[in-house]
């Protein structure tokens, strides 16, 4: 049907061009991976050559020196707790705000939504002061609490729009059958919110897991570092041992690449939906 | 939930404005009202002026690149190539990664691999260290930003392109509309919503840029690649100029809100309801 199918050579040319571009896109990863298998001598000799005697010594070095397992665990704990909290809070809040309309609800919604235009950088300094007063600086809980505060507005906004589309009759009939408000929320409303919850989860997981600025200003002790922060410290400390640094980068990019390859369809769909709605 | 939100977002926001009129270094107990002095100082501050100029140039350049390349590649992917899906993954992969880690990866490539490639191929441009030359460092940040983020813009444009009805294009073709005419008259107006989103995202993200400046160039050489966020971070946490950083934050906020208001109103008017 498509007129483009008539121009066979054109398509071939386009495809070749795109393949070359895609290879260029991936080339940095290739470089990072090959150099993480080289010894220091080999790295100093050539960075482009394929490793002649592949070694795993860099990996164990990074594993211990960067305290990789702990950094990874910190990242995972922070991501999971932050996102779970954001979903729970904003789903419940949105449900309540939609089902109990009134001046208070509108005011709360307006206040929360208006903060969508405030990026983290603007409130960074005073937010840190608040955290210091509450003794939350340099704690995992503090970082998680902050993410709740910063990510809830967007999530609430999405949920708020979505709850409105759920027919009220469904809940009414459940109430007739003797369902309490909490059971209605957990058994009936929450499952219906699943599509939008998936989208928010994907967006927020990527945002929290990859975030750098908040951990940078909040965390100072080495045992609490997240993965990006640990890489940053490692990079500064070993700035000339390129083989170790490439190993650190390869290892810290690996989890997200695996996550991406398994979840690709959901991630792409979720990010598109999120961008279109936001 | 509300309490948390109020403690970490709303309260700091207003506190930020208050700080900006005070004189505080973040540690001492003596806080004085300083009136407009922080703002006056900012007007005279050469560094801040350079930071603003860099951020604007960087934002404009990356926004143009994201939207031009993003749209072009989306059009290419939309023509149903045999390897489309695999290729899309390659372009999208960097987008899900931490910008900081990507910045470190590229700082290694630019400072070490580029000269090696330059020596091997004889390309003079690649032989110098890009990150110590202000012009090259600027283009390095732009290049890495585009490399990292392009996948996101491709998929948003692609989603827009896929929503263009095929029969509309076929009808136009029957009426004798050429490839270029079809693209200009049908496709472009119909992907306006995607364009709004992409422009908005690219400009806002450009202004908020921090990670790449931190990891790739550290704001250098000589502070020429310092973004607004980066300078705010430096002033607040390295130089202990808390109130000055707050004043910068207020200016930053004003710029961002004006920008988004203008953009939304301009683009909304141009959209077609199809």
Boltz contact constraints between the chains, C-beta under 6 A:
constraints:
  - contact:
      token1: [A, 3]
      token2: [B, 173]
      max_distance: 6.0
  - contact:
      token1: [A, 4]
      token2: [B, 79]
      max_distance: 6.0
  - contact:
      token1: [A, 14]
      token2: [B, 76]
      max_distance: 6.0
  - contact:
      token1: [A, 15]
      token2: [B, 81]
      max_distance: 6.0
  - contact:
      token1: [A, 18]
      token2: [B, 76]
      max_distance: 6.0
  - contact:
      token1: [A, 18]
      token2: [B, 87]
      max_distance: 6.0
  - contact:
      token1: [A, 22]
      token2: [B, 87]
      max_distance: 6.0
  - contact:
      token1: [A, 22]
      token2: [B, 90]
      max_distance: 6.0
  - contact:
      token1: [A, 25]
      token2: [B, 90]
      max_distance: 6.0
  - contact:
      token1: [A, 25]
      token2: [B, 91]
      max_distance: 6.0
  - contact:
      token1: [A, 26]
      token2: [B, 90]
      max_distance: 6.0
  - contact:
      token1: [A, 28]
      token2: [B, 105]
      max_distance: 6.0
  - contact:
      token1: [A, 28]
      token2: [B, 109]
      max_distance: 6.0
  - contact:
      token1: [A, 32]
      token2: [B, 105]
      max_distance: 6.0
  - contact:
      token1: [A, 47]
      token2: [B, 112]
      max_distance: 6.0
  - contact:
      token1: [A, 47]
      token2: [B, 113]
      max_distance: 6.0
  - contact:
      token1: [A, 47]
      token2: [B, 116]
      max_distance: 6.0
  - contact:
      token1: [A, 48]
      token2: [B, 116]
      max_distance: 6.0
  - contact:
      token1: [A, 89]
      token2: [B, 1]
      max_distance: 6.0
  - contact:
      token1: [A, 93]
      token2: [B, 1]
      max_distance: 6.0
  - contact:
      token1: [A, 115]
      token2: [B, 9]
      max_distance: 6.0
  - contact:
      token1: [A, 117]
      token2: [B, 257]
      max_distance: 6.0
  - contact:
      token1: [A, 118]
      token2: [B, 13]
      max_distance: 6.0
  - contact:
      token1: [A, 119]
      token2: [B, 208]
      max_distance: 6.0
  - contact:
      token1: [A, 121]
      token2: [B, 229]
      max_distance: 6.0
  - contact:
      token1: [A, 122]
      token2: [B, 249]
      max_distance: 6.0
  - contact:
      token1: [A, 122]
      token2: [B, 253]
      max_distance: 6.0
  - contact:
      token1: [A, 123]
      token2: [B, 12]
      max_distance: 6.0
  - contact:
      token1: [A, 123]
      token2: [B, 13]
      max_distance: 6.0
  - contact:
      token1: [A, 123]
      token2: [B, 16]
      max_distance: 6.0
  - contact:
      token1: [A, 125]
      token2: [B, 236]
      max_distance: 6.0
  - contact:
      token1: [A, 125]
      token2: [B, 242]
      max_distance: 6.0
  - contact:
      token1: [A, 125]
      token2: [B, 245]
      max_distance: 6.0
  - contact:
      token1: [A, 125]
      token2: [B, 246]
      max_distance: 6.0
  - contact:
      token1: [A, 126]
      token2: [B, 12]
      max_distance: 6.0
  - contact:
      token1: [A, 126]
      token2: [B, 15]
      max_distance: 6.0
  - contact:
      token1: [A, 126]
      token2: [B, 16]
      max_distance: 6.0
  - contact:
      token1: [A, 127]
      token2: [B, 8]
      max_distance: 6.0
  - contact:
      token1: [A, 127]
      token2: [B, 12]
      max_distance: 6.0
  - contact:
      token1: [A, 130]
      token2: [B, 7]
      max_distance: 6.0
  - contact:
      token1: [A, 146]
      token2: [B, 8]
      max_distance: 6.0
  - contact:
      token1: [A, 148]
      token2: [B, 4]
      max_distance: 6.0
  - contact:
      token1: [A, 149]
      token2: [B, 4]
      max_distance: 6.0
  - contact:
      token1: [A, 149]
      token2: [B, 5]
      max_distance: 6.0
  - contact:
      token1: [A, 149]
      token2: [B, 8]
      max_distance: 6.0
  - contact:
      token1: [A, 149]
      token2: [B, 9]
      max_distance: 6.0
  - contact:
      token1: [A, 152]
      token2: [B, 5]
      max_distance: 6.0
  - contact:
      token1: [A, 206]
      token2: [B, 96]
      max_distance: 6.0
  - contact:
      token1: [A, 210]
      token2: [B, 98]
      max_distance: 6.0
  - contact:
      token1: [A, 212]
      token2: [B, 100]
      max_distance: 6.0
  - contact:
      token1: [A, 212]
      token2: [B, 211]
      max_distance: 6.0
  - contact:
      token1: [A, 213]
      token2: [B, 210]
      max_distance: 6.0
  - contact:
      token1: [A, 228]
      token2: [B, 98]
      max_distance: 6.0
  - contact:
      token1: [A, 228]
      token2: [B, 100]
      max_distance: 6.0
  - contact:
      token1: [A, 228]
      token2: [B, 101]
      max_distance: 6.0
  - contact:
      token1: [A, 231]
      token2: [B, 101]
      max_distance: 6.0
  - contact:
      token1: [A, 235]
      token2: [B, 104]
      max_distance: 6.0
  - contact:
      token1: [A, 249]
      token2: [B, 101]
      max_distance: 6.0
  - contact:
      token1: [A, 249]
      token2: [B, 105]
      max_distance: 6.0
  - contact:
      token1: [A, 252]
      token2: [B, 101]
      max_distance: 6.0
  - contact:
      token1: [A, 253]
      token2: [B, 97]
      max_distance: 6.0
  - contact:
      token1: [A, 256]
      token2: [B, 96]
      max_distance: 6.0
  - contact:
      token1: [A, 256]
      token2: [B, 97]
      max_distance: 6.0
  - contact:
      token1: [A, 260]
      token2: [B, 96]
      max_distance: 6.0
  - contact:
      token1: [A, 268]
      token2: [B, 155]
      max_distance: 6.0
  - contact:
      token1: [A, 272]
      token2: [B, 155]
      max_distance: 6.0
  - contact:
      token1: [A, 272]
      token2: [B, 159]
      max_distance: 6.0
  - contact:
      token1: [A, 275]
      token2: [B, 156]
      max_distance: 6.0
  - contact:
      token1: [A, 275]
      token2: [B, 197]
      max_distance: 6.0
